[in-house]
């Protein structure tokens, strides 16, 4: 069968080259007569897989030496709890910026362990927008400032990095990590689930500055301690080995393609094509996000009725453009165009949108 273009928000489309390599290695990894899924996580073979994956990620993101890289289970949602558990201590107040569903979930979890100061929130009106730096109400004594650079459901993305002053900046980069260059040194901690830009579901990357790794609050489970995980190099218990292996394949594939710079340029072209078409056809397709904070990864738009939207989704699926349905909380259409989505996929989507408008407008 031929491959289709999968616009799912996550688990998302994976590079075909990576899937073929995983397929070729599935039964016999590097001639050892076993699958990589079967080898012990403490064997020299898997430790080599883990170390190479970390080395490639460090290279791709230019991660400074004073940052630890952890590969953990539990998804980004587990980090909603791990961050306050590990960063609350003598300071039990944290700043959070609320820009959507995932920010709200992080805020709700943090409130279980301390006090949350709402430093800023998304503005709704004719066009949805995020607060500016000058509008943020920051507490200089906060344990940290948390924000979500890209909200997959709302289609909102920061095009700038909040200035937290001397307070550690924490970011949930699940849906935009490796999509464009970032300065890791601007952050105290970065976390991201793998299932959008880094591989398959099951492993979460945490990048944390050395000086912030301390004893967590009392009664924190051992598995939720950054200190324990760092001391054991993510091997305190059996990690999600196959997901870690798959992430390593994606990192290697990205390096061969030209690294983050290559994908940043590709993603800009893809987003420009899709938003450009939407903006030229406002009577039929509508995006209500301010251009200054439109997501480069998750392009959301609406048609004039639910019936027309369903007809659009059904027609797109028939020509191999699948998983375009918007999130159940927001409806409409959502095209997630992560690194693995080729430019040809966006070209075909735009061509379908043009033909659908011609026959249904």
N, C-alpha and C positions, 0 to 999 in steps of 0.2 A: 504494500500500500504506500501511497505517497504521503509525505509529511504535510500537516496542515499548519496554519499560523495560529498559535495559541496565545490569546491576549489576556490570559488569566492573571489575576493580581498576585497569586501565590497559593500553592506551589505553581511556579511559573515555567515558561518555556526554558528548556535547557539547550545548549549548543549541540548541534547534531554531531560535530566532531567528538565532543566529550562523550555523548551517548554511545557512539560507535567504539570508542576506546574502552569504555566500561563494559560494553558487550563483549568485546574481544578478550578482555581480561577476566570475565566473570567466573569461568570455571577453573582457570589456571592462571594465577597472577604471577607473572615474571618467572614462569617455569617451575614453581614450587609444588605444583600438583593440587593446589587448593585455591579456593576463592579468597579474595581479600576479606570477605565477610566471615571467613572461618578461622583466620589466624588470630592468635592471642594478642591483646592490646599491649602487652608488655614485651612482646618478642622484638628482636632487632629489626625484623621486617616491617612491622607496623610502626615502630618508633621512627624508622627512616621515612615512612609515608608522612607521619605527623610533622617531623622536623622540616621536611621539604615543603609541605603546605604552609607552615609558618614562615619559612624563609621567603617563599614566593609572595605571600601576602605582605610581609614587611617591605619587600622590594617594590611591589605595586603601589603601596601607600606611603612609602618613605617613612616608616614608623621609627621614631627615635629609639635609641638603645635603652633609655630609661622608662620604657613602656613594656608591660607584659602583655602577651597575646594568649588568651585562653579560648579553648574550644569546648563549650559546655552544652548540656542538654537542657530541655525545658522551654525552648523558644524565647523570643524577646519578651513574652508575657512573664516569664519567670524573673526577668530582669526588673520588671516593675516593682517586685518585692526585694530583689537582691540589692538594688541600688540604695534604697533607704536603710535596709538592714545593715549594710556595710559602711554607709556614709554618715548616718545619724550616730552621734556619740554625745559629746558635750554640747553639740549644737543639734537640736531636734526640730529645727525649722528649715524647710527647703522652698526655693522658688520654682514654680512651674509655669510654663507658657502653654495655654490651652488653644490648640488650633484644630481640634477634631476629635474623632472617636478614640484614636489610640492615645492621644494626650489625656483624654478624660479617664481612660482605663488606668493609665500610669498614675494619675492624680488620686483616683479612688483607692488604689493599692497603697500609695505612700501615706495616705491619711490613717492607715492602720498602725503606723509605726511612729508618727510624729505629726507636726503641724505643717500644712501646706499653705504657702502664700501664693495667691494667684497673681503672677507678675504681669500677665497680659493675656488677651484672648482675641480670637478671630472676630473681625467686624463683618456683620451681615447686612445686606441691603441690595441695591441693584447689582453690585459687584462685591463678591466676598474678598476680603483682604486681611492681611496679618498686621499686628501692631508694629510700629516703627521702634527703633532703639530708644528714642526719646520718650516714647509712651510706656515703656516698661517700668513697672514699679518694683525695683529690686531692693532686696534686703542685704546690706553689706555684711551682715553677720550670718547669712544663710549657710547651711552646710554645703549646698550646691544649687546650681540652676539647671533645670531639666527642660529640654524641648525636643520636639519631633521635627526634624528638618523637612520631611516629606510625609504628608498624610495621604495614604493610598485611597481612602474612601472619598474624601472631599476633593482631592485633586489640587491640594494647596502645597506649595513648597517654598521654603526660605531660599532666597538668592543671596543671602548674606549671613554672617555668623554673629549671633548676639554677643555683645561685650559684657562679660560677667564680672569684670574687674578682678579682684583677688579671690573670688569665689570659683570653685571648680565648675566647669561647664560639662554637662552630661547630655549626650545625644543618642536618641533611638534612630539609628540610620538604616534600619532594616530594608527600607524600600529605595534607598538611593546610594548606599555604599558602593564604591567602585564605579559609579556612573559619571563622576567628574572629580577632578583633583580637590583634595582638602588638605589643610594644614593640621596634622594630627596634634601638634604641640599646642594648638589653641584649646584643646579639650583635656579635661581630667579623665573622662571615661567615655568610650564609644561602645555601643552594643548593636548587634544586628543579627537577625535570623537569616539563615542561608538561602531560604527558598525563593528568593526573588532575583538577586544578582550573583549569588555565590554558589548555588548548587541546589541540592534537594533538601526537603524539610528534615529536621532532626538535630541539626547542630547550630549553635549560636556562637558567634565570635564576640569576645569582649576584649577591648583594648584599654588598659588602665595604667595610669602613671604610677610608678613605683611608690612614691611617697604617700599615695592615697590608700595603699593596701595596709589595712590595720585590722585589729580585732573588731568583729561586728558587734552589734548590740546583743545583750544576753538572750539566751534561748534560741539563737539563730541555728538552724540545722547545719551540720558540718558541710553538707553539699552546697549550701548557700553562702559559704564564706569565701570571699575572694582570696583571703590569706591562705586558707587551706588549699584551694585550687591552684594558686600560684606556686606554693611550696611543692605541690605534687605534679606540677606541669600538666594540669588538666587530667591527671590519671589517678585521682583519689579513689574513684570507682571506675567501672568499665564505661568508657565514653561511647558516644554514637559513632563507632568506627567507620561504617560504610559512608555515612554522611560526611565525615571528616575527609575520607578518601575522595569522595566526589567533589568536595570543595577544592581539594588540592588539584584535581584535574581541571577544574574551571580556572583556577589561578594560573596554571601553566598555559592553558589555552589563551587567556588574556594576554600573557606576556608575549606569546608568539604573534599575536595579532598587532601588538604595538603598545600594550599597556593602557593605563587609565586615560592618557591623552588621546589615544585613538578612539576609545569608546565615548569619551566626552564629546568629541567632534561628531561622531556618528549619532549620538543621542540628540545633540542640538539640531542636526539636520532632520532627523525623524520627527521631533516635536514641532519644528518650524513648518514642515510640510502639513502636518495634521491640523495644527492650530490655524495655519494660514488658510486652509480650505474652509474650516469652520467659520472663521472671521469673514470670509468672502461670501458666505451663504447664511447670514444671520436670520433670515426669515424661516429657514428650515432646520438649521442646526444651531444650538445655543450653548455657549459656555459662559457661566456667570462668575468666573474667577478673574480678579484683576490681573492684567498682563504681567504686572511686576512680581506676582507670586503664583503663577501657574506651574503646576507640576510638570517636570520634564519626563517623569516616569509613568504617571497615571493621568491620562487625558480623559476628562469626563465631559459629557455633553448630553443635551436633551433634545427630543423631537417634540412635535406639537400635541401628541396624545399618547396614552399608554398603548392603544391599539396600533398606532403607527410604529411605536418603538418595538413592539413585539414582532410586527411584520419585518422591520429592519433586521432584528436579531435572527429571525428564521431565515431570511434571505441571505444574510451574511454566512450563516452556518452552511448553507447549501453550496457555497463557493469556497469553503475551507477557511473561513474567518470565524473562529470560535471563541467562546468565553468572553463575549463583549457585553454581557448583561451587567448593569451597574450593581453595586452592593445592595443588599436587601433593605438597608436603612435609608438609602438615598435614591434608588431607582435609576432610570435613565440608562445611558450607555457609558461604559468605561473601557478604554483601550490601554492596557498596561504594556508599555514598550521598553522593557528592560534591556540590558546589554545583549541578551541572546536573541532578541527579536531583530531579524535582518531588515535592512532598509526596504527590501523588496516587499516585505509583509506590510509595511506602512503604505507603500505605493499601491498595493492591491486594495488595501482598505479605502484609501482615498478614491481610487477608481470606482469601487463599489458604491461609496457614498454619493459620488457624482451621478452614477447611473440610477441609483435608488431615488434620488431627488428628481431626476428627469421623468421617471415613470410614476412617481407618487406625489409630486409637487402640485 
